[in-house]
Amino acid sequence: EGGADGKVERLEAKMAMLVAALKNLKADSQCALERKDSMIQGTEEELERQRSEAQALREEAAALREQLEDRQRMLHEGSEEARSLKEGSERLEKQVIALGEDARLARDEAS
C-alpha cells in the first residue's frame, strides 16, 4: 500500500504542477491579449488622429483654394479696371488735344 500511496502523491504533485503551469499559461495568455488589445487601441487612436489631421488639411486646402480664386478674380477685375482707366485716359488726352486744336484755330481766326 505504501507504494500505491507514493504513486498517488507523485501523481497529485504532477497534477498540481500541471494546474499551476496551466494557470501561468492562462495568465500569460491574458497579458498577451491585453497587450494586443492595447496595441490595437493605440493603432485605432493613431488612425483616428491621422484621419482628423487629413480632414483638417483638406479643409485648409479648400480655404486656400478659395482664397486663390478670390485673389485671381480680384486681379482680373483690377486688370479690367486698369484697362478701362487707361482707355478713359487716352480718350481724355485726345479730347484735350482736340480742344487745343480748336483753341488754336479760334485764335488764328480771331487774329
C-alpha positions in Angstrom: 0.0 0.0 0.0 2.9 2.4 0.7 3.9 2.2 -2.9 0.5 3.0 -4.1 0.2 6.0 -1.7 3.5 7.2 -3.0 2.4 6.9 -6.6 -0.8 8.8 -5.8 1.2 11.5 -4.1 3.5 11.8 -7.0 0.6 12.0 -9.4 -1.1 14.6 -7.3 2.1 16.6 -7.2 2.4 16.3 -11.0 -1.3 17.4 -11.3 -0.6 20.3 -9.0 2.4 21.3 -11.2 0.3 21.0 -14.4 -2.5 23.0 -12.9 0.0 25.7 -11.8 1.5 25.6 -15.3 -1.9 26.0 -16.9 -2.7 28.9 -14.6 0.6 30.6 -15.5 -0.1 29.9 -19.2 -3.6 31.4 -18.8 -2.2 34.5 -17.1 0.5 34.9 -19.8 -2.1 34.5 -22.5 -4.3 37.1 -20.7 -1.4 39.5 -20.6 -0.6 38.9 -24.2 -4.3 39.5 -25.2 -4.3 42.7 -23.1 -1.1 44.0 -24.8 -2.6 43.1 -28.2 -5.8 44.9 -27.3 -3.8 47.9 -26.1 -1.7 47.9 -29.3 -4.9 47.7 -31.4 -6.5 50.6 -29.4 -3.3 52.6 -29.9 -3.3 51.9 -33.6 -7.0 52.9 -33.9 -6.4 56.1 -32.0 -3.4 56.9 -34.2 -5.6 56.2 -37.3 -8.3 58.5 -36.0 -5.8 61.2 -35.2 -4.4 60.9 -38.8 -7.9 60.9 -40.2 -8.7 64.1 -38.2 -5.4 65.7 -39.4 -6.1 64.7 -43.0 -9.6 66.3 -42.7 -8.1 69.5 -41.3 -5.6 69.6 -44.1 -8.4 69.1 -46.7 -10.3 71.9 -45.2 -7.2 74.2 -45.1 -6.5 73.3 -48.8 -10.1 74.2 -49.7 -9.9 77.5 -47.9 -6.6 78.3 -49.6 -8.0 77.3 -53.0 -11.0 79.7 -52.3 -8.6 82.5 -51.3 -6.6 81.9 -54.5 -9.7 82.0 -56.7 -10.8 85.2 -54.9 -7.4 86.8 -55.5 -7.3 85.7 -59.1 -10.8 87.2 -59.6 -9.7 90.4 -57.9 -6.6 90.6 -60.1 -8.7 90.1 -63.2 -11.2 92.7 -62.1 -8.2 95.0 -61.3 -6.8 94.4 -64.8 -10.2 95.2 -66.3 -10.4 98.4 -64.2 -6.9 99.4 -65.2 -7.6 98.8 -68.9 -10.8 100.8 -68.6 -9.0 103.7 -66.9 -6.2 103.6 -69.5 -8.8 103.8 -72.3 -10.6 106.7 -70.5 -7.3 108.5 -70.0 -6.5 108.1 -73.7 -9.9 109.5 -74.7 -9.4 112.5 -72.4 -6.0 113.0 -73.9 -7.5 113.0 -77.4 -10.2 115.4 -76.2 -7.5 117.8 -74.7 -5.6 117.7 -78.0 -8.7 118.4 -79.9 -9.7 121.3 -77.6 -6.1 122.6 -78.0 -6.5 122.4 -81.8 -9.9 124.2 -81.6 -8.5 126.9 -79.4 -5.5 127.4 -81.8 -7.9 127.6 -84.8 -10.1 130.1 -82.9 -7.1 132.2 -82.1 -5.9 132.1 -85.7 -9.3 133.1 -86.9 -9.6 135.9 -84.4 -6.2 137.4 -85.4 
